[in-house]
Amino acid sequence: QGKFSPDAQLYCTSSWSGFIKLWKVPSCEPTLTIRGHEDRCHSIAWHPSCKGAPPFEGKTVRLASASADSRVNLWCLTESQ
């Protein structure tokens, strides 16, 4: 699955391998990769007020992801993830 961020500066993809990747728009450069889940990651959703590009600061939740094992993760999208 893939979704644009609310300000369309980033595109987020999720995969069956459990990885979540953020890509800069329009250059398509990968900007952040997260090993998000042990099982298939099938759903992602941006927080409606997310703006800008990583690295983000603070502990504000910017992205949610869900996997086939019924787990939901919330992400701040900081460099330390």
BADREN-294394 format. One record per residue (C-alpha): residue number from 1; residue in one letter; x, y, z. Coordinates in nm, 2 decimals, padded with zeros to 4 digits. Layout:
BEGIN
{milum: NUM; padren: A; east: X; north: Y; up: Z}
...
//
This chain:
BEGIN
{milum: 1; padren: Q; east: 00.00; north: 00.00; up: 00.00}
{milum: 2; padren: G; east: 00.11; north: 00.36; up: -00.06}
{milum: 3; padren: K; east: -00.01; north: 00.70; up: 00.05}
{milum: 4; padren: F; east: 00.09; north: 01.06; up: 00.02}
{milum: 5; padren: S; east: 00.14; north: 01.27; up: 00.33}
{milum: 6; padren: P; east: -00.12; north: 01.54; up: 00.39}
{milum: 7; padren: D; east: 00.12; north: 01.81; up: 00.24}
{milum: 8; padren: A; east: 00.22; north: 01.57; up: -00.05}
{milum: 9; padren: Q; east: 00.60; north: 01.61; up: 00.04}
{milum: 10; padren: L; east: 00.63; north: 01.24; up: 00.12}
{milum: 11; padren: Y; east: 00.50; north: 00.91; up: -00.01}
{milum: 12; padren: C; east: 00.49; north: 00.62; up: 00.23}
{milum: 13; padren: T; east: 00.49; north: 00.25; up: 00.12}
{milum: 14; padren: S; east: 00.42; north: -00.06; up: 00.33}
{milum: 15; padren: S; east: 00.51; north: -00.41; up: 00.22}
{milum: 16; padren: W; east: 00.45; north: -00.78; up: 00.29}
{milum: 17; padren: S; east: 00.81; north: -00.79; up: 00.43}
{milum: 18; padren: G; east: 00.70; north: -00.57; up: 00.72}
{milum: 19; padren: F; east: 00.90; north: -00.27; up: 00.61}
{milum: 20; padren: I; east: 00.77; north: 00.09; up: 00.59}
{milum: 21; padren: K; east: 00.95; north: 00.33; up: 00.36}
{milum: 22; padren: L; east: 00.92; north: 00.71; up: 00.32}
{milum: 23; padren: W; east: 01.01; north: 00.86; up: -00.02}
{milum: 24; padren: K; east: 01.06; north: 01.23; up: -00.10}
{milum: 25; padren: V; east: 00.83; north: 01.38; up: -00.36}
{milum: 26; padren: P; east: 00.89; north: 01.44; up: -00.65}
{milum: 27; padren: S; east: 01.25; north: 01.31; up: -00.64}
{milum: 28; padren: C; east: 01.15; north: 00.96; up: -00.52}
{milum: 29; padren: E; east: 01.46; north: 00.95; up: -00.30}
{milum: 30; padren: P; east: 01.42; north: 00.71; up: 00.00}
{milum: 31; padren: T; east: 01.43; north: 00.92; up: 00.32}
{milum: 32; padren: L; east: 01.35; north: 00.67; up: 00.60}
{milum: 33; padren: T; east: 01.31; north: 00.29; up: 00.62}
{milum: 34; padren: I; east: 01.15; north: 00.13; up: 00.93}
{milum: 35; padren: R; east: 01.13; north: -00.24; up: 01.01}
{milum: 36; padren: G; east: 00.77; north: -00.19; up: 01.12}
{milum: 37; padren: H; east: 00.63; north: -00.54; up: 01.16}
{milum: 38; padren: E; east: 00.73; north: -00.90; up: 01.18}
{milum: 39; padren: D; east: 00.43; north: -00.99; up: 00.96}
{milum: 40; padren: R; east: 00.28; north: -00.83; up: 00.64}
{milum: 41; padren: C; east: 00.22; north: -00.46; up: 00.68}
{milum: 42; padren: H; east: -00.10; north: -00.40; up: 00.50}
{milum: 43; padren: S; east: -00.23; north: -00.06; up: 00.61}
{milum: 44; padren: I; east: -00.08; north: 00.28; up: 00.67}
{milum: 45; padren: A; east: -00.24; north: 00.61; up: 00.77}
{milum: 46; padren: W; east: -00.09; north: 00.96; up: 00.80}
{milum: 47; padren: H; east: -00.19; north: 01.20; up: 01.08}
{milum: 48; padren: P; east: -00.38; north: 01.48; up: 00.91}
{milum: 49; padren: S; east: -00.15; north: 01.75; up: 01.04}
{milum: 50; padren: C; east: 00.18; north: 01.59; up: 00.94}
{milum: 51; padren: K; east: 00.39; north: 01.84; up: 00.74}
{milum: 52; padren: G; east: 00.75; north: 01.84; up: 00.62}
{milum: 53; padren: A; east: 01.01; north: 01.57; up: 00.58}
{milum: 54; padren: P; east: 01.22; north: 01.36; up: 00.82}
{milum: 55; padren: P; east: 01.40; north: 01.38; up: 01.04}
{milum: 56; padren: F; east: 01.11; north: 01.50; up: 01.25}
{milum: 57; padren: E; east: 01.17; north: 01.62; up: 01.61}
{milum: 58; padren: G; east: 00.96; north: 01.54; up: 01.92}
{milum: 59; padren: K; east: 00.72; north: 01.27; up: 02.00}
{milum: 60; padren: T; east: 00.43; north: 01.36; up: 01.79}
{milum: 61; padren: V; east: 00.26; north: 01.06; up: 01.62}
{milum: 62; padren: R; east: 00.27; north: 01.12; up: 01.24}
{milum: 63; padren: L; east: 00.20; north: 00.77; up: 01.10}
{milum: 64; padren: A; east: 00.01; north: 00.46; up: 01.19}
{milum: 65; padren: S; east: 00.07; north: 00.11; up: 01.05}
{milum: 66; padren: A; east: -00.12; north: -00.22; up: 01.08}
{milum: 67; padren: S; east: -00.01; north: -00.57; up: 01.01}
{milum: 68; padren: A; east: -00.16; north: -00.91; up: 00.94}
{milum: 69; padren: D; east: -00.09; north: -01.02; up: 01.30}
{milum: 70; padren: S; east: -00.34; north: -00.76; up: 01.42}
{milum: 71; padren: R; east: -00.08; north: -00.52; up: 01.56}
{milum: 72; padren: V; east: -00.10; north: -00.15; up: 01.51}
{milum: 73; padren: N; east: 00.21; north: 00.07; up: 01.55}
{milum: 74; padren: L; east: 00.23; north: 00.45; up: 01.59}
{milum: 75; padren: W; east: 00.53; north: 00.63; up: 01.45}
{milum: 76; padren: C; east: 00.69; north: 00.97; up: 01.53}
{milum: 77; padren: L; east: 00.93; north: 00.92; up: 01.23}
{milum: 78; padren: T; east: 01.24; north: 01.04; up: 01.41}
{milum: 79; padren: E; east: 01.59; north: 00.93; up: 01.31}
{milum: 80; padren: S; east: 01.62; north: 00.71; up: 01.62}
{milum: 81; padren: Q; east: 01.34; north: 00.46; up: 01.51}
//
